[in-house]
């Protein structure tokens, strides 16, 4: 089968012929139809965070058809042990021995992917574009649930895929006074069109909750500085490995800084329902034959900023 494979020495991906994935005792083979490019994929290739070996097939946001019956399915890409402390506490996404599709085992930038049966979820009548967005919506939902969840006055820093997914989640829960920031005018315009009450290039007010989906040093600092005293700044983005904030402000303001990683299985399931009403105008797609070229452009920052989320169309 064809797969988009991590190559060396230059950062990038290349379409190669690879064996169809071996199917373990508990696995199901899925014919991939559409898969999304995540910031995790870009970070792994650009900077080695997370570290991924050469030859690995990336991709963990997808929709496909189960080969045995043709059912449309997506998958929770986090494979947990079920035995460690985090799993026993009901937080399998924080499993001490977790594996992730497209990071630790071959993912969905390919014509087929093998997935444990217990991680599969049917998507019913969801359009393919929406079904491929279940994973990022689940990530956004988890970040929102970790915040104080105020009824109004929330800032989302970054109008990328997770930021726009968060905007969708906030509007679905009827949150008022949502501000979305981004340095790209095209993305601010899309956020406004999709329901943001205010857009700006940078957070400048004081908010009841601030969620940073970028992960740059500056946006993390803004998240902590712009949340109200006693409030919580949620950090989702992973662009930079560093966090630099003024400690006095955190102490004197009794502010909480909280990281947000992935989602619980229940939130993944809930995201399937939330995906049904997603405004898809900020999604774009390219054919699988053009996937390596598009990934290179995204790495270089030369892709159209209005193409907030890029999907690879792999099958039909």
PAZAPA-4460 file (N, C-alpha, C; in steps of 0.05 Angstrom, whole numbers, plus 32768, in hexadecimal, padded with zeros to 4 digits):
% residues 316
    n_x    n_y    n_z   ca_x   ca_y   ca_z    c_x    c_y    c_z   seq   type   mol
   8011   7FE8   8000   8000   8000   8000   8012   8019   8000     1      X     A
   8006   8030   7FFA   8014   8049   7FFB   8011   8055   8017     2      X     A
   8027   8062   8020   8027   806F   803A   8039   8087   8039     3      X     A
   8033   809B   8049   8044   80B3   804C   8056   80AE   8064     4      X     A
   8070   80AB   805E   8083   80A0   8071   8097   80B6   8079     5      X     A
   809F   80B6   8093   80B4   80C9   809C   80CF   80C0   8091     6      X     A
   80DE   80D4   8086   80F8   80CE   807A   810E   80DE   8087     7      X     A
   8126   80D6   8082   813E   80E5   808B   8151   80E6   8073     8      X     A
   8166   80F8   8073   816D   810A   8089   815C   8124   808A     9      X     A
   8150   812C   8074   8142   8145   8074   8126   8141   8080    10      X     A
   811D   8155   8090   8102   8153   809B   80ED   8151   8085    11      X     A
   80DC   813E   8086   80C7   813C   8072   80BB   8120   8071    12      X     A
   80A7   811D   805F   809A   8104   805B   809B   80FD   803E    13      X     A
   8098   80E4   8038   8099   80DB   801C   8086   80C3   8018    14      X     A
   8078   80C3   8002   8066   80AC   7FFC   8077   8095   7FF3    15      X     A
   8073   807E   8001   8082   8066   7FFA   806E   804E   7FFA    16      X     A
   8077   8039   7FEE   8068   8020   7FF0   8071   8011   8009    17      X     A
   805E   800A   8019   8064   7FFC   8032   8051   7FE4   8035    18      X     A
   8057   7FD0   8046   8045   7FBA   8049   802B   7FC3   8057    19      X     A
   8015   7FB5   8050   7FFC   7FBA   805F   8001   7FB3   807C    20      X     A
   7FF7   7FC3   808F   7FFD   7FBE   80AB   7FF6   7FA2   80B4    21      X     A
   8007   7F97   80C5   8002   7F7D   80D1   7FEB   7F81   80E5    22      X     A
   7FD8   7F6F   80E5   7FC1   7F70   80F6   7FC4   7F5E   810E    23      X     A
   7FC6   7F6A   8126   7FC9   7F5A   813E   7FAE   7F4D   8146    24      X     A
   7FAF   7F3D   815C   7F98   7F2E   8164   7F80   7F40   8169    25      X     A
   7F84   7F58   8174   7F6E   7F6A   817B   7F6A   7F80   8167    26      X     A
   7F79   7F80   8151   7F78   7F96   813E   7F63   7F92   8128    27      X     A
   7F5C   7FA9   811C   7F4A   7FA9   8105   7F57   7FBA   80F0    28      X     A
   7F56   7FB1   80D7   7F62   7FBF   80C1   7F4E   7FD3   80B5    29      X     A
   7F56   7FEC   80B3   7F45   8002   80A9   7F51   800D   808F    30      X     A
   7F3F   8010   807B   7F46   801E   8062   7F43   803C   8066    31      X     A
   7F58   804A   8066   7F57   8067   806D   7F4B   8077   8056    32      X     A
   7F39   8089   805C   7F2D   809A   8048   7F37   80B7   804A    33      X     A
   7F39   80C1   8062   7F41   80DD   8066   7F4F   80DF   8081    34      X     A
   7F66   80EE   8080   7F75   80F1   8099   7F80   810D   809B    35      X     A
   7F81   8117   80B4   7F89   8133   80B9   7FA6   8136   80C1    36      X     A
   7FB1   814C   80BA   7FCD   8153   80C3   7FCB   8162   80DD    37      X     A
   7FD8   8158   80F1   7FD8   8164   810C   7FF2   8172   8112    38      X     A
   7FF1   8185   8124   800A   8192   812D   801E   817F   8138    39      X     A
   8014   8168   8144   8026   8154   814E   8036   8148   8137    40      X     A
   8029   8143   8120   8037   8139   8109   804D   814C   80FF    41      X     A
   8046   8166   80FE   8059   817A   80F5   8070   817C   8109    42      X     A
   806A   817C   8123   807F   817F   8137   8092   8167   8137    43      X     A
   8087   814F   8133   8097   8137   8132   80AC   8138   811C    44      X     A
   80A4   8142   8105   80B6   8143   80EE   80C9   815B   80F0    45      X     A
   80BE   8172   80F9   80CE   818B   80F9   80E3   818A   8110    46      X     A
   80DB   8182   8127   80EC   8185   813F   80F1   816C   814F    47      X     A
   80E5   8156   8146   80E8   813D   8155   80D9   813C   816F    48      X     A
   80C4   814C   8171   80B2   814B   8189   8096   8145   817F    49      X     A
   808C   812D   8184   8099   8116   8191   80AC   8108   817E    50      X     A
   80C0   80F9   8189   80D3   80EB   8178   80C6   80D4   8169    51      X     A
   80CA   80D4   814F   80BE   80BF   813D   80D4   80B4   812B    52      X     A
   80D7   809A   8129   80ED   808F   8119   80E8   8091   80FB    53      X     A
   80FD   8091   80EC   80FB   8091   80CF   80EB   8078   80C7    54      X     A
   80DB   807B   80B3   80CB   8065   80A9   80AF   8063   80B6    55      X     A
   80AA   8073   80CB   8090   8072   80D8   807B   8080   80C6    56      X     A
   8063   8074   80C6   804C   8080   80B9   803D   8091   80CE    57      X     A
   803B   80AB   80CA   802E   80BD   80DD   8010   80BD   80D8    58      X     A
   8002   80CE   80E7   7FE5   80D2   80E3   7FD4   80C3   80F8    59      X     A
   7FC3   80D3   8106   7FB2   80C7   811B   7F96   80D2   811B    60      X     A
   7F8F   80E4   8109   7F74   80EF   8106   7F69   80E5   80EC    61      X     A
   7F56   80D3   80ED   7F4D   80C8   80D3   7F31   80BD   80D4    62      X     A
   7F27   80B8   80BD   7F0E   80A9   80B9   7F13   8095   80A3    63      X     A
   7F08   807D   80A6   7F0C   8068   8092   7EF6   8054   8092    64      X     A
   7EF9   803F   8082   7EE6   802A   8082   7EF2   8010   808D    65      X     A
   7EE3   8004   80A0   7EEC   7FEB   80AA   7EEA   7FD6   8094    66      X     A
   7F00   7FC8   808F   7F02   7FB7   8077   7EEE   7FA0   8078    67      X     A
   7EE7   7F96   808F   7ED6   7F7E   8090   7EB9   7F84   808A    68      X     A
   7EB0   7F9D   808F   7E94   7FA3   808A   7E8E   7FBE   807C    69      X     A
   7EA3   7FCD   8078   7EA0   7FE7   806A   7E95   7FFD   807B    70      X     A
   7E92   7FF9   8095   7E87   800E   80A7   7E9B   8025   80A9    71      X     A
   7E90   803E   80A9   7EA1   8055   80AD   7EA9   8057   80CA    72      X     A
   7EC3   805A   80CF   7ECD   805B   80EB   7EE3   8070   80EE    73      X     A
   7EE6   8078   8106   7EFD   8087   810E   7F09   8078   8126    74      X     A
   7F1F   8083   8131   7F2C   8074   8147   7F38   8087   815B    75      X     A
   7F35   8080   8174   7F45   808D   8189   7F61   8083   8186    76      X     A
   7F75   8095   817F   7F90   808B   8179   7FA1   8085   8191    77      X     A
   7F97   8089   81A9   7FA6   8085   81C1   7FA1   8069   81CB    78      X     A
   7FB6   8059   81CC   7FB5   803D   81D4   7FC0   803B   81F1    79      X     A
   7FAF   8034   8204   7FB6   8034   8220   7FB8   8018   822B    80      X     A
   7FC8   8015   8241   7FCC   7FFA   824B   7FB5   7FF0   825C    81      X     A
   7FA6   8002   8268   7F8F   7FFA   8279   7F97   7FF1   8295    82      X     A
   7FB1   7FF2   829C   7FBA   7FE7   82B5   7FC9   7FFB   82C7    83      X     A
   7FD5   8010   82BB   7FE5   8022   82CB   7FD3   8034   82DC    84      X     A
   7FE0   8045   82EC   7FD1   8056   82FF   7FBE   8068   82F0    85      X     A
   7FC7   8075   82DB   7FB6   8088   82CC   7F9E   8079   82C0    86      X     A
   7FA3   8062   82B5   7F8C   8053   82AA   7F79   804B   82BF    87      X     A
   7F83   8042   82D6   7F71   803A   82EC   7F61   8052   82F7    88      X     A
   7F6C   806A   82F4   7F5F   8082   82FE   7F4B   808D   82E9    89      X     A
   7F48   8080   82D2   7F36   8089   82BE   7F41   809E   82AB    90      X     A
   7F5C   809F   82A9   7F69   80B2   8297   7F7C   80A3   8285    91      X     A
   7F71   8092   8274   7F82   8081   8262   7F92   8091   824E    92      X     A
   7F8A   80AA   8249   7F99   80BA   8236   7FB4   80C2   8242    93      X     A
   7FB7   80BF   825D   7FD0   80C5   826A   7FDF   80AB   8272    94      X     A
   7FD8   8095   8266   7FE4   807B   826B   8002   807D   826B    95      X     A
   800E   8070   827F   802B   8070   8281   8039   8060   826A    96      X     A
   802A   804F   825D   8035   803F   8248   8025   8043   822E    97      X     A
   801A   805A   822B   8009   805F   8214   8019   805E   81FA    98      X     A
   800B   8056   81E5   8015   8058   81CA   8001   8068   81BA    99      X     A
   800B   8076   81A5   7FF9   8086   8194   7FFD   807E   8177   100      X     A
   7FE7   807A   8169   7FE9   8075   814C   7FF7   808B   813E   101      X     A
   8009   8085   812C   8018   8099   811E   8030   80A4   812D   102      X     A
   8034   809A   8145   804C   80A2   8155   805B   8089   815D   103      X     A
   804E   8076   8169   805B   805E   8173   8055   8046   8161   104      X     A
   8040   8047   8152   803A   8032   813F   802E   803F   8126   105      X     A
   802F   8031   810F   8027   803E   80F5   800B   804B   80F6   106      X     A
   800A   8063   80EB   7FF1   8072   80EC   7FE2   8073   80D2   107      X     A
   7FD3   8089   80CE   7FBF   808A   80B9   7FC6   809B   80A1   108      X     A
   7FE0   80A3   809E   7FE9   80AF   8085   7FEF   8098   8072   109      X     A
   7FDB   8087   806D   7FDF   806F   805D   7FC4   8065   8053   110      X     A
   7FC5   8052   8041   7FAC   8048   8036   7F9D   8036   8049   111      X     A
   7FAC   802A   805C   7FA0   8019   8071   7FAE   801E   808B   112      X     A
   7F9F   8019   80A1   7FAB   801B   80BC   7F9E   8006   80CD   113      X     A
   7FAE   7FFA   80DF   7FA4   7FE6   80F2   7F9F   7FF3   810D   114      X     A
   7F87   7FEE   8118   7F7F   7FFB   8130   7F73   7FE7   8143   115      X     A
   7F79   7FE8   815D   7F6C   7FD6   8170   7F4D   7FD9   816E   116      X     A
   7F3F   7FC4   816E   7F22   7FC5   816B   7F15   7FD7   8180   117      X     A
   7F1F   7FD6   8198   7F13   7FE6   81AE   7F16   8004   81AB   118      X     A
   7F28   800C   8199   7F2C   8029   8194   7F1B   8034   817D   119      X     A
   7F0E   8022   816F   7EFE   802B   8158   7EE3   8036   8161   120      X     A
   7ED9   804A   8152   7EBF   8055   8156   7EB2   8059   813B   121      X     A
   7E99   8050   8138   7E8B   8055   811F   7E82   8073   811E   122      X     A
   7E81   807E   8106   7E7A   809A   8102   7E5F   809E   80F5   123      X     A
   7E52   8088   80EF   7E37   808B   80E4   7E35   809B   80CA   124      X     A
   7E24   80AF   80CA   7E1F   80BF   80B2   7E31   80D8   80B1   125      X     A
   7E44   80DB   80C3   7E55   80F3   80C2   7E63   80F5   80A7   126      X     A
   7E64   810D   809C   7E74   8112   8084   7E91   810D   808A   127      X     A
   7EA0   8104   8076   7EBC   80FC   807B   7ECD   8113   8087   128      X     A
   7EC9   812B   807D   7ED8   8142   8088   7ED3   8145   80A6   129      X     A
   7EBB   8142   80AE   7EB4   8145   80CB   7EBE   812D   80DB   130      X     A
   7EBB   8115   80D0   7EC4   80FE   80DE   7EE2   80FE   80E3   131      X     A
   7EF1   810A   80D0   7F0E   810B   80D4   7F16   8121   80E8   132      X     A
   7F03   8130   80F2   7F08   8145   8106   7F01   813D   8122   133      X     A
   7EF8   8124   8127   7EF0   811B   8141   7F07   811E   8155   134      X     A
   7F1F   8116   814D   7F36   8117   8160   7F3D   8133   8169   135      X     A
   7F41   8146   8157   7F46   8162   8160   7F2F   816E   8170   136      X     A
   7F17   8167   8169   7F00   8172   8179   7F02   8166   8196   137      X     A
   7F09   814C   8198   7F0C   8140   81B2   7F22   814E   81C2   138      X     A
   7F38   8155   81B5   7F4D   8164   81C2   7F44   817F   81CD   139      X     A
   7F34   818C   81BD   7F29   81A6   81C5   7F15   81A3   81DC   140      X     A
   7F04   818F   81DA   7EF1   818A   81F0   7EFF   8185   820A   141      X     A
   7F14   8175   820A   7F22   816F   8222   7F2E   8188   822F   142      X     A
   7F3A   8199   821E   7F46   81B2   8228   7F30   81C3   8235   143      X     A
   7F19   81C5   8229   7F03   81D5   8234   7EFA   81C9   824F   144      X     A
   7EF9   81AF   8250   7EF0   81A2   8269   7F04   81A6   8280   145      X     A
   7F1D   81AA   8279   7F31   81AF   828E   7F31   81CB   8298   146      X     A
   7F24   81DD   8289   7F22   81F9   8291   7F0B   81FC   82A5   147      X     A
   7F08   8214   82B1   7EF1   8218   82C3   7ED6   8218   82B4   148      X     A
   7ED7   8218   829A   7EBF   8218   8289   7EAC   822E   828F   149      X     A
   7EB5   8247   828F   7EA3   825E   8294   7E8E   8260   827D   150      X     A
   7E79   826D   8283   7E63   8270   826F   7E6A   8286   825A   151      X     A
   7E7E   8296   825F   7E85   82AC   824D   7EA2   82B5   8251   152      X     A
   7EAB   82C6   823F   7EC5   82D4   8242   7EDC   82C0   8242   153      X     A
   7EDE   82B1   822B   7EF3   829D   8228   7F04   82A5   8210   154      X     A
   7F1F   82A2   8213   7F31   82A8   81FD   7F3E   828E   81F3   155      X     A
   7F3F   828B   81D9   7F4D   8275   81CC   7F64   8281   81BD   156      X     A
   7F7D   8279   81C4   7F94   8284   81B7   7F9C   8271   81A0   157      X     A
   7F9A   827B   8188   7FA1   826B   8170   7F88   8261   8162   158      X     A
   7F86   8268   8148   7F6F   825E   8138   7F79   8249   8125   159      X     A
   7F8A   8237   812F   7F92   821F   8120   7F7D   820A   8124   160      X     A
   7F83   81F1   811D   7F6F   81DB   811F   7F63   81D7   813B   161      X     A
   7F74   81D8   8150   7F69   81D4   816B   7F5A   81ED   8174   162      X     A
   7F64   8205   816D   7F56   821D   8173   7F3B   821F   8167   163      X     A
   7F39   8218   814D   7F1F   8218   8140   7F0D   8202   814A   164      X     A
   7F19   81EB   8152   7F09   81D6   815E   7EFE   81DF   8179   165      X     A
   7F0E   81EE   8188   7F05   81F9   81A1   7EEF   820D   819D   166      X     A
   7EF1   821E   8189   7EDC   8231   8183   7EC2   8221   817E   167      X     A
   7EC4   820C   816F   7EAC   81FB   816A   7EA0   81F0   8184   168      X     A
   7EB2   81E6   8195   7EA8   81DB   81AF   7E9B   81F1   81BF   169      X     A
   7EA7   8208   81C1   7E9C   821E   81D1   7E81   8227   81C7   170      X     A
   7E7E   8229   81AD   7E65   8231   81A1   7E50   821B   81A5   171      X     A
   7E58   8202   81A4   7E45   81EC   81A9   7E3B   81ED   81C6   172      X     A
   7E4B   81F7   81D8   7E42   81F9   81F4   7E37   8215   81FB   173      X     A
   7E33   8225   81E6   7E26   8240   81E8   7E36   8252   81FA   174      X     A
   7E50   8251   81F9   7E61   8263   8208   7E61   827F   81FB   175      X     A
   7E5D   8294   820B   7E5B   82AF   8200   7E76   82BD   8203   176      X     A
   7E7A   82D1   81F2   7E92   82E2   81F4   7EAC   82D3   81EF   177      X     A
   7EAD   82C4   81D9   7EC5   82B4   81D2   7ED7   82C5   81C1   178      X     A
   7EF0   82C8   81C9   7F05   82D6   81BA   7F18   82C2   81AF   179      X     A
   7F1E   82C5   8195   7F32   82B3   8188   7F49   82C5   817E   180      X     A
   7F61   82BE   8184   7F78   82CE   817A   7F88   82BE   8166   181      X     A
   7F94   82CC   8153   7FA7   82BF   8140   7FB7   82D6   8132   182      X     A
   7FCF   82D0   812B   7FDF   82E4   811D   7FD8   82E6   80FF   183      X     A
   7FCA   82D2   80F5   7FC3   82D2   80D8   7FA7   82DD   80D5   184      X     A
   7FA5   82F2   80C4   7F8B   82FF   80C0   7F77   82EC   80B3   185      X     A
   7F80   82D9   80A2   7F6E   82C6   8095   7F61   82B4   80AA   186      X     A
   7F70   82AD   80BE   7F65   829B   80D2   7F53   82AA   80E6   187      X     A
   7F5A   82C3   80EB   7F47   82D3   80FB   7F2D   82D6   80ED   188      X     A
   7F2D   82DA   80D3   7F14   82DD   80C4   7F04   82C3   80C5   189      X     A
   7F11   82AC   80C3   7F03   8293   80C5   7EF7   828F   80E0   190      X     A
   7F06   8296   80F5   7EFB   8293   8110   7EE2   82A5   8114   191      X     A
   7EE3   82BD   810A   7ECC   82CF   810B   7EB4   82C3   80FD   192      X     A
   7EB9   82B8   80E5   7EA3   82AD   80D5   7E97   8294   80E2   193      X     A
   7EA8   8286   80F2   7E9E   826E   80FF   7E93   8272   811B   194      X     A
   7E90   828C   8123   7E82   8291   813B   7E91   829F   8152   195      X     A
   7EAA   82A5   814E   7EB9   82B3   8163   7EAC   82CF   8167   196      X     A
   7EA8   82D7   8181   7E9C   82F1   8186   7EB0   8308   8182   197      X     A
   7ECA   8302   8187   7EDF   8315   8182   7EF8   8306   8177   198      X     A
   7F07   8314   8166   7F20   8309   815C   7F35   831E   815F   199      X     A
   7F4E   8316   8163   7F64   8328   8166   7F7E   831A   8160   200      X     A
   7F93   832A   815B   7FAD   831D   8156   7FBA   8314   8170   201      X     A
   7FB1   831F   8187   7FBC   8317   81A0   7FA9   831C   81B7   202      X     A
   7FA9   830C   81CB   7F97   8311   81E2   7F9F   832A   81F1   203      X     A
   7F8B   833B   81F6   7F91   8355   8203   7F7F   835C   821A   204      X     A
   7F6B   834B   821F   7F58   8350   8235   7F5E   833D   824C   205      X     A
   7F4C   833C   825F   7F4E   8328   8275   7F36   8315   8271   206      X     A
   7F3C   82FC   8272   7F27   82E8   826C   7F23   82D5   8283   207      X     A
   7F0B   82C9   8284   7F05   82B5   8299   7F13   829B   8294   208      X     A
   7F1A   8294   827C   7F2A   827D   8275   7F39   8283   825B   209      X     A
   7F51   827A   825A   7F62   827D   8242   7F6D   8262   823B   210      X     A
   7F6A   825A   8221   7F75   8240   8218   7F88   8246   8201   211      X     A
   7FA1   823E   8205   7FB6   8242   81F1   7FB9   8229   81E0   212      X     A
   7FB2   822C   81C7   7FB5   8215   81B4   7FCE   8216   81A3   213      X     A
   7FDE   822B   81A7   7FF6   822F   8196   800E   8221   81A3   214      X     A
   8013   8229   81BC   802A   821D   81CA   8044   822B   81C6   215      X     A
   8043   8244   81BC   805B   8254   81BA   8061   8260   81D6   216      X     A
   807A   8268   81DA   8081   8275   81F4   806F   828D   81F8   217      X     A
   806A   829D   81E3   805B   82B6   81E6   803D   82B0   81EC   218      X     A
   8032   829C   81DF   8015   8297   81E3   8011   828A   81FE   219      X     A
   8023   827A   8208   8021   826F   8223   8022   8285   8237   220      X     A
   8034   8298   8233   8036   82AF   8245   801C   82BF   8245   221      X     A
   8012   82C4   822D   7FF9   82D3   822A   7FE2   82C5   8239   222      X     A
   7FE1   82AA   8236   7FCB   829B   8243   7FCB   82A0   8261   223      X     A
   7FE3   829F   826D   7FE5   82A3   828A   7FE0   82C0   8292   224      X     A
   7FEB   82D2   8282   7FE8   82EE   8289   7FCB   82F8   8286   225      X     A
   7FBD   82EE   8272   7FA2   82F9   826B   7F8B   82EB   827A   226      X     A
   7F91   82D5   8288   7F7B   82C9   8297   7F77   82D8   82B1   227      X     A
   7F5F   82D9   82BB   7F59   82E9   82D3   7F67   82DD   82EB   228      X     A
   7F69   82ED   8300   7F73   82E3   831A   7F62   82CC   8324   229      X     A
   7F6F   82B7   832C   7F60   829F   8334   7F58   828D   831D   230      X     A
   7F5F   8295   8305   7F56   8286   82ED   7F6A   8271   82E5   231      X     A
   7F63   8263   82D0   7F73   824D   82C6   7F7A   8251   82A8   232      X     A
   7F94   824E   82A2   7F9E   824F   8287   7FA2   8232   827E   233      X     A
   7F95   822A   8268   7F98   820F   825E   7FAC   820F   8247   234      X     A
   7FC0   81FE   8248   7FD5   81FD   8234   7FD2   81E3   8224   235      X     A
   7FCC   81E6   820A   7FC7   81CF   81F9   7FDE   81CD   81E4   236      X     A
   7FE6   81E4   81D8   7FF9   81E4   81C2   8014   81DB   81CA   237      X     A
   8023   81D0   81B7   803E   81C4   81BD   8054   81D0   81AB   238      X     A
   8050   81E8   81A1   8063   81F3   818E   807F   81F6   819A   239      X     A
   8081   81FF   81B2   809B   8203   81BF   809D   81F1   81D7   240      X     A
   80B6   81E8   81DD   80B9   81D8   81F6   80BA   81E8   820F   241      X     A
   80BB   8203   820C   80C0   8215   8223   80A7   8223   822D   242      X     A
   80A6   8228   8247   8092   8238   8254   80A0   824D   8265   243      X     A
   8099   8267   8260   80A6   827D   826E   8091   8291   8276   244      X     A
   808B   8291   8290   8077   82A4   829B   8082   82B0   82B5   245      X     A
   8078   82C7   82BC   8080   82D5   82D4   8073   82C7   82EC   246      X     A
   8084   82BC   82FE   807A   82AD   8315   806A   82BD   8328   247      X     A
   8072   82D6   832C   8063   82E7   833F   8046   82EB   8337   248      X     A
   8041   82EE   831D   8026   82F1   8313   8015   82D9   8319   249      X     A
   8021   82C1   8315   8013   82A8   831A   800D   82A6   8338   250      X     A
   8020   82AC   8349   801C   82A9   8366   8008   82BE   8370   251      X     A
   800D   82D7   836A   7FFC   82ED   8375   7FE0   82EB   836A   252      X     A
   7FDD   82E0   8352   7FC2   82DE   8346   7FB6   82C3   834A   253      X     A
   7FC3   82B2   8359   7FB9   8297   835D   7FAF   828A   8343   254      X     A
   7FC0   828C   832F   7FB8   8282   8315   7FC1   8265   8312   255      X     A
   7FB1   8255   8304   7FB7   8239   82FF   7FC0   8236   82E2   256      X     A
   7FD6   8228   82DE   7FDF   8221   82C3   7FDB   8203   82C0   257      X     A
   7FCB   81FB   82AC   7FC5   81DF   82A9   7FC9   81D5   828D   258      X     A
   7FD8   81C0   828A   7FDC   81B4   8270   7FC4   81A2   8269   259      X     A
   7FC1   81A0   824E   7FAB   818F   8244   7FB5   817D   822E   260      X     A
   7FB2   8163   8232   7FBC   8150   821E   7FA5   813E   8215   261      X     A
   7FA0   813D   81FC   7F8E   812A   81F0   7F72   812B   81FD   262      X     A
   7F67   8114   8205   7F4A   8112   820D   7F46   80F7   8219   263      X     A
   7F30   80F5   8228   7F27   80DB   8232   7F18   80CC   821D   264      X     A
   7F15   80B2   8220   7F04   80A3   820C   7EE8   80AE   820B   265      X     A
   7EDD   80B7   8221   7EC1   80C1   8221   7EC0   80DB   8211   266      X     A
   7ED5   80EC   8213   7ED5   8105   8204   7ED9   80FF   81E6   267      X     A
   7EE8   80EB   81DF   7EEA   80E3   81C3   7ECF   80DC   81B8   268      X     A
   7EC0   80CC   81C7   7EA6   80C4   81BE   7E93   80DC   81BC   269      X     A
   7E95   80EF   81CF   7E84   8107   81CE   7E8B   8118   81B5   270      X     A
   7EA4   8118   81AE   7EAD   8128   8197   7EA0   811E   817D   271      X     A
   7E9A   8105   817B   7E8C   80FB   8163   7E72   810A   815F   272      X     A
   7E63   810E   8175   7E4A   811C   8174   7E4E   813A   816E   273      X     A
   7E63   8146   817A   7E69   8162   8176   7E71   8167   8159   274      X     A
   7E7E   8154   814C   7E87   8157   8131   7E71   815B   811D   275      X     A
   7E59   8152   8124   7E42   8153   8111   7E3B   8170   8109   276      X     A
   7E40   8183   811B   7E39   819F   8115   7E51   81B0   810E   277      X     A
   7E68   81A4   8109   7E80   81B4   8103   7E7D   81C4   80EA   278      X     A
   7E85   81DE   80EB   7E87   81EF   80D4   7EA2   81E8   80C6   279      X     A
   7EA0   81DD   80AE   7EB8   81D2   80A1   7EC6   81E5   808E   280      X     A
   7EBF   81FF   808E   7ECB   8211   807A   7EE9   8215   807F   281      X     A
   7EF3   820E   8096   7F10   8211   809B   7F20   81F7   8096   282      X     A
   7F12   81E3   808B   7F1F   81CA   8083   7F26   81CB   8066   283      X     A
   7F3C   81BE   805E   7F43   81BB   8042   7F4E   819F   803E   284      X     A
   7F50   8196   8026   7F5A   817C   8020   7F6B   817B   8007   285      X     A
   7F7E   8169   8007   7F8E   8164   7FEF   7F8F   8146   7FE9   286      X     A
   7F94   813E   7FD1   7F96   8122   7FCA   7FAE   8116   7FD7   287      X     A
   7FAE   80FC   7FDB   7FC4   80EF   7FE8   7FDE   80F2   7FD7   288      X     A
   7FDB   80F3   7FBD   7FF3   80F6   7FAC   8001   8111   7FB2   289      X     A
   7FF3   8125   7FBC   7FFF   813F   7FC2   8005   8142   7FDF   290      X     A
   8002   812D   7FEF   8005   8130   800C   8022   8137   8014   291      X     A
   8036   812B   8009   8051   8132   8011   8058   814F   800B   292      X     A
   804F   8158   7FF3   8053   8174   7FEC   8046   8187   8000   293      X     A
   802D   8181   8007   801E   8192   8019   802B   8191   8035   294      X     A
   8034   817A   803E   8040   8178   8058   805A   8189   8059   295      X     A
   8069   8189   8043   8081   8199   8042   807B   81B7   8043   296      X     A
   8066   81BF   8036   805D   81DB   8037   8055   81E3   8053   297      X     A
   8047   81D1   8060   803E   81D7   807C   8056   81D9   808E   298      X     A
   806A   81C8   808B   8083   81C9   809B   8091   81E4   8097   299      X     A
   8091   81ED   807E   809F   8206   8077   808E   821F   807D   300      X     A
   8075   821C   8084   8064   8232   808A   805A   8241   8071   301      X     A
   805A   8233   805A   8052   8240   8041   8037   8237   8038   302      X     A
   8029   8227   8047   800D   821F   8040   7FFA   8237   8045   303      X     A
   7FE4   8236   8037   7FD0   824B   8039   7FC6   824C   8056   304      X     A
   7FC9   8263   8064   7FC0   8265   8080   7FA2   8260   8083   305      X     A
   7F93   8265   806E   7F76   8261   806F   7F6F   8243   806F   306      X     A
   7F82   8232   8067   7F7E   8215   8068   7F86   820C   8085   307      X     A
   7F74   8211   8098   7F7B   820D   80B4   7F81   81F0   80B9   308      X     A
   7F70   81DF   80B0   7F74   81C2   80B3   7F76   81B5   8098   309      X     A
   7F8B   81A5   8094   7F8F   8197   807B   7F8A   8179   807E   310      X     A
   7F79   816E   806D   7F74   8152   806C   7F80   8146   8053   311      X     A
   7F8A   812E   8055   7F93   811F   803D   7F7C   810C   8035   312      X     A
   7F74   810E   801C   7F60   80FB   8012   7F6E   80E3   8007   313      X     A
   7F6A   80CD   8015   7F7A   80B5   800F   7F6A   80A0   8000   314      X     A
   7F51   809C   8008   7F40   8088   7FFA   7F25   8094   7FF4   315      X     A
   7F14   8083   7FE8   7EF9   808C   7FE1   7EE5   8077   7FEB   316      X     A
***
